[in-house]
Amino acid sequence: MIPFSDEDLFPAVKNSIEKIRPMIKADGGDIKLLGVKNQKVYVALTGACVGCSASGNTIKYGVERQLKIDIHPEIEVINIPADMIDKWEEIADNLSKESR
């Protein structure tokens, strides 16, 4: 269990994402931090990342790996598709219900 509240995690997550943003931008994409809910980080890859076959690797081995190093080894990152950004909190709530 991650010993931080979602509110405590947000600024740390934001700082960590800023570290890897230049790598994502170098490939023509970007990343938007949507929020932290139930100790999961919700992001949306944008630009060239949308539809890119490597976007899953970007999330797992780029974003999530950096957050695990910087913040906590159990942190999880969920990529929300660009067309679902406005529903990320609903998706987060559904994922929380499923994991109970």
Secondary structure, DSSP 8 states (H G I E B T S, - for coil): ---S-HHHHHHHHHHHHHHHHHHHHHTTEEEEEEEEETTEEEEEEEETTTT-TTHHHIIIIIIIHHHHHHT-TT-EEEE--GGGGGGHHHHHHHHHHHT-
